[in-house]
Amino acid sequence: MATSAKKRRVAFVCSACGHASARWMGRCPACEEWDSLVEEAAGGIASTTIGVPIPLNEVPSDPSARLASGWGELDRVLGGGIVPGSLVLLAGEPGTGKSTLALSLADRLSPLNVLYVAGEESVRQIRMRADRLGVDSGRIQLFAETDVTRVESAIRATEPDLVVVDSIQSMYSPEVPSGPGSVIQTRSCTVTLMRVAKELEIPIVIIGHVTKDGAIAGPKVLEHAVDAVIQFEGDRHHAFRILRAVKNRFGSCSEIGVFEMGATGLVEVKNPSERFLSCRRRDVSGSVVICTVEGTRPVLLEMQALVSQRTYGMPQRTVTGFDLRRLQMLLAVLGRRANIRLSDRDVFVNAVAGARIDEPAADAGVVAALASAARDKPVPDDLVVIGEVGLGGELRTVSRIEQRLAEAARLGFRRAVVPGDAAEQRRDGLEILPASDISVLLDRIR
């Protein structure tokens, strides 16, 4: 009697977004990426954790158990420090300094014991970086390994106070029939490290790469599995680095930390407003100072705009650190409500120092910069512009206007243009200039 062999169950997983399909398709239905579905062995990731239910009121609460990193900027982003038993993903583009940050963090946690798992470098290469950073601690144990089962054994044997895995894409599990860096391998290794962190109450920091389009390689499966996702942003051609919380189960996702990359490593910037404006060139058209709020911290930034005759058939719209669709909307409002039409001009907008502006409070500053560049008339050096711009050309109030004005006054600014309904605000040494719409705003900056 003929017997048929039991077929191995397979699934096709998208290497870009992690979407699983029962059959192969040329285009992923989730992220619409072409030729990204790879055959993987089907089946879930088994858990070996055995526990019993416990009443909520019997769970000990100790909010002071966080580990202070010694970096106020990093602790701010993490919500007050590193939570024991947490799994933190540190992601960023190549060359931003993720490994430098991780090694410096391990050194700052002395006299605690740190296990540094090197999956991409040898221990000699890490020692070379440590010598450059001035790190020479016997509390840091280096372990060059890519097998996640051996990494788990080393964690259980040494029981360190912190584990750093550099990087998660280099880890693999011999039980998973797939190559290192694949979606299923990355997911399996992340779940293994999560289980170890929860069982032993040991915080683990895993370093993850970012793809060319800015997404975390590996991708959403990592974000869903970890407790916190910390994005390390910056340009290798600029000294400033921005640490931003994308996901955080233990704190706010709106805080940022600012660092500066120097010859001997990263240095935290405790007064980012002053540093961002230190190289500002005065008496130049298209330059306006705005005030954005990141979490609880107001930050003053310079927005630059340049308007020139078009060089190609279609006028260019180029932005750095600002939303392109937001710029297009502001250009339409500027042309319709203030009769400054730039449809036949090339427009360039830049947020200096590699910053990224996400909140609408920068609208009024961008409009002022565009008008200044179009007229080729500088905005007064002692003026800061705050406000959101609506489609009707009106200036709308923004949150935390008091903190923004206080930061401007602290740095020596003498005048501030604010929305009309914020005219009752008062700040010693700062003249408040209310503006109900962009026409009044443009009169204020003459």
N, C-alpha and C positions, 0 to 999 in steps of 0.2 A: 504494500500500500504506500503510495507516494505521500510524502509529507512536505509541506511547504515551509520554508524557513520564515521565521518571524521577522517581519520588516521593521527596520529601525525607523522610528518616528523622527521626522525632520521638520524644521520650520525655516522660513526665509526671513531673516532679520535685516532691517535697514541699517547700514553702517553709519548713516548720517543722523538719524533721529531715534533709532531703536524700535521702530514699528515692526511687529511680527505678522507674517502672512503665511497661510497654509500652502500657497503656491508661489512660484516665481513670477514676477512682473517686471517689465522693463523700467517702469517708473513707480516710485514709492507713492502710494495714495495719501500718505500723511504729510510729508514734506515736499513732495513732487520732485525729488532728486532722481536723476536718471541713472540707471545701472548701479544702484546702491544696495540691492537686496542680495545677501550672502546666505548660503545654506548653512544652517547650524543644527546641532542635535536638539530636538525638542525635549521639553521637560523642565520643571521648576527647580529652584535651588532649595535643597532640603535644609531644614534648620535642626541643629542638634541641641538647642537650648530646651531644657525641661524645667518647668516652673509650676507654681501653684498660684491661684488668685490670692490677692492680698487686699484688705480694706484700705481705702484711700487715707483714712485718718491714722493708719498705722505706719504709713510711709514717712520716714524722717525727712524733715525739711531743713536744709542748711544753705541759705542763700549766700553765706560768706565763704563757701567752699571753693570758689573760683580761684584759679591760679593766675596771679598777676604776672604779665609778661615782662614788666619793666619798661614797656613802651606805652605811654599814655595814648598815643594815636591808635595802636593796635587794640588795646583794651577798650577804647571807645567804640570801635567798629564791632567788636565781639560782644558788646553789651556789659562790659565790666570785667572781663577776663575770660580765661579758658575754663569751660565747665568740665569737671571730671566725667569720664565716660562718653564724651562727645566725639563725633567724627566730623572734622572740618575739612572742606575742600578749598585749597588755595589754588586758584586758576589765573592764568594770564598768558599773554603772548610770549613767544621766545625772546629772550634778551631783556625782559623787564626787571629781572632780579628776584624771581620766586625762590630759587635755591639759596641766594644770598640772604633773603629775608628769613628763610627757614633755619639756616645755620646760625644766623645772628640771634634768632629766637631761642635756639637750643643753648647758646652761650649765656644769654641773659637770664635763663631759668636756673642757673647755678645758685645753690648747691644741689638742685634736684638732678636725678639721673634721667638722661635722655638717650633713647635708642634711635639712631639715624640709619634708616634702611636705604641703601644706595642701589637703585635698580639700573641706572644709566651711566654711572661713573664708578671708577675704581676708588678704593680708599685713599690711594696716593693723590688722585685728582682732587678729592675733597680736602685733603691735608693742604694742598697748594692753595685752595681758596681760603681755608682757615688761616693760613699764614698771612695772606693778603689782608684779611679782616681783623687780624690780631686775636684770633680765637685759639686758645691752647688750654683746653679743659679736659681733665681726666674723667669728668662726669659724663662726657659724650661718648657713647659706644657706637662705633661704625660697624655696619653689617652689610656687605655687598651680596645681595641675594635678590632673585626675581621670583622664586617659588613661594607663593603665598602660604603654603603649608609650613615651610621652614621658617618663614617670618613669624607665623603664629606660634610655633614652638619656641622661637627665640624670645618672643614677648612674654610667654608664660614662664620661661625659665629665668629671665632677668627681672621681670615685673618693674619696668621703669616707670617714672612719673609722667613721661611724655614720649610718644612715638612719632617720628617723621618718616613718611614714605615718599621717596622721590624717584620715580613718579608712579602713579597708579596705572598708566598705560604700559609700563614695562613689566608689571606683575602678571603672573599666570598661575592657573591651578592645573595640576596634572590630571585631575579628574574630569576636566572639561575638554572635549575634543575640538579645540579651536586654537588658533594661534594667538600669541600675546597682542594686545591692542584691539582685538575684536570686541564687538558690543557684548557678547555673552561672557567673554573672559573678564572684561572690565566690570560688568555687573556682578559676576561671581566673586571676584576678589574684593570688591567694595562691600558686599554683604558679609563676607568672611571677616573683614576688618571691623565692620560695624558690630558683629556679634562678639568679637573679642573685646572691643571697647566697652560694651555694655556689661559683659560678664565680669571683667576685671576692674571696671571703673577707672580705666586708663584713657586719657584723651589722646586721639590720634589725628595728626594733620597729614593729609594726603595732597600731593602736588599734582595738578592736572594741566594738560596742555589746552591751548585754544586754537581752533582751526582758522583758516585764512579769512573766513567771513565773520569771525568774532565769537562763534559759538564754542562751548566747552566740548572738547573732543571726548567722545565716548557715550553720549552727550547727555540727554535729559535723564537717562537712567541713573547717572551719577547725582544729579541735582535732587532727584526724588529720594535717594537712599541716604544721603548725608544729613547732618543736623544743621550745618551752616555752609554757605558758599560765599567765599571771600574773593572778589575779583581784584587783581593787582594790575592796574592800568598805568600806561605811560608809554612814552616814545623813547627809544634808545638814543635819539638825538637831543632829548631834553633831560634835564637833571631831576625834574619833579616826578614823583610817582604817587598815584592816588589809590588808596586801599578802600574798596567799596563793598558793603554787604549786599549781596543779591538775595540771599535767603538766610534767615537766622531764627532758629527756634527759641533762642535765649535772649533776644534783644531786638532792637529796632533795625530795620533794613534801610533806613535813610541816613545813617551816619557815614562819614568818610574819615579817613586818616590820610595825612599828607606826609610824604617822606621825600628826602633829597638824596640822590645817588652821588656819592663822592668817591675819591680814590681809595678810601678805606672802608667802603660799604655804605649802608643806609643810615641816614640821620633823620630823626623825626623833626618836622616843622611845626612848632607849637603856635606860631603866629602866621598862618598862611596868607592872610590878606596883605600883610606888610611885604612878604616875600614876593607874592604875585605882582605887586605894583612897583617893586623896586627898580625894574628896568623899563618902566613906562616912559616913552618919549613924549614930551609936552609940545603944545602948539602945533599939533599935526591933525589934519582933518580926518574924520572917520574913527576917532578914538574916544570911547565913552566908558566911564566906570559904572558898573552895576553892582548890586548886592544880591547874592543868592543865598539861600539857607539850605544847608546840608545837615539834616537831623536837627540838632539843637544849636548848631554853630552857624552864625552869619559869616559869609566870606565875600570880600570885595574882589572883583575881577575886572580886567580890561577887555572890552569887546571892540574889535576892530572891523571896519568895513572899507572896501575899496570899490569904487565905481569907475569904469573906464569904457572907452569906445569898444564895441564888439569887434573881435578879430576874425570870427568865423560867421557862417551863415546864420546859425542860431545863437542867441546870446547865452553865455554861460551863467550857471548858478552853482557856485562852489562854496561849501561850508566846511568848517572844521570845529568840532565841539558843539555844534548847534544842529537842530533838526531842520532838514531841507524843506520839508512840507510846511513847517512853521514859517520859515523864511519866505516861501512863496506866498503864503497868506498875508504876511506883513507887507510884502511888496505890493500886493493888490490893494490892501487898505491904504497904503501910502499914496498910491496913484489915484484912487477914487476919492478919498477924504481930504487929502492935502495937496492934490494936483502936482505931485512929484512923481512923474511917470518914468520908470526905468526899464520898460519892456524892450527897448532897443539897446540896452547897455549890458556889459558884463558886470556881474555882481559877485564879490567875494566877501565872506564873513568868517571871522576867526576869533575863537576864544583862546586867549594867550595861555602859555605855560602848560599846554596839553590838557586843559580842563574840559569838562563836558557839562553843558548846561541842559537841564531837563525841565526846569520849572518855568511857568509862564511869566514870572516876575521879571524876566530879562527882556520881555517884548519891548517895553518902552525904550530901554537902552539900545536895542538893535535898531529900532526905528530912528532914534536920535543919531546913531552912528551912520546909518544909510543916508539920512538927510544931510549930515555934515559932510560926508564924502561926496554926495551929489553937488552940493553947493561949494565944496572946497573951502569950507570955513571951520576952523577948529572949535570944539566945545570947550568952555572954560575949564581950567585944570582943577578948580576947587569944587566941581559940581558932580554929584552922583545922581543917577536916574533910576527910579524904582516904579514898577507898575506893569499890569497886564493890559494888553490892547485887544479890544473887541472888534468884531466885524464892522460895527458902526463907527469905528474910530475913537470910541470912548476909552478912557483909562479906568481900569477897574482896580479896586484895592486888592492887596495881597496879604497873606498871613504874616504874623510876627513883624509888623512894620516897626514896632518900638525897638526890637533888637537890631534891625537893620540900620536904623538911624543912629543908634548908640555906637555901632561899629564904625559908621562913617564919621561920626564926631570924634571918636577915639583916634582915628588916623589923620585927623586934621582937615577934613573936608568942611567947607563953610556953608554950602548950599546943597539942597536936596529937592529934586522934582519928584513929587508923589501924586497919586490920584487925588481928585478933588475931595472925595469923602474922607480922606485921611488928613485934611488940612488942620484938624484940631491938635495934631501931634506937636509936641514941644520938646526940644532938646537944646541944652545950653551950648552956645557956640555954633549952632547950626540953623541957618535960615531955611524955613520950610516954604517951598514954592508949589502950591497946588495947581494941578492941571486937569481939567475935566475931559479933554480930548487931545488928539495928537496935534491939532492946530495950535492949541495953547502950549503944548509941549515944545513944538518947534520954535515958538516965540521965546520961550524961556531959555533955550540954548543958544540964542543968537549972541 
